[in-house]
């Protein structure tokens, strides 16, 4: 699987939510694109990841 341009090896299929939590992402402050399609936040738990997926994760940060 490719995440933000880096290869990550998946041992087994995993939900997007579990993957993001294991990687330490704040689910309220990110947007995720899977294979070119935006994943709605309410689908993170049911969206499954596999080794052929390409994921882009964008974090929102405050500032001013």
Beta strands, then each sheet from edge to edge (+ up, - down):
strand 1: 2-3
strand 2: 6-7
strand 3: 14-15
strand 4: 30-34
strand 5: 37-39
strand 6: 48-49
strand 7: 54-59
sheet 1: 2+ 1- 7- 4+ 5-
sheet 2: 3+ 6-
end
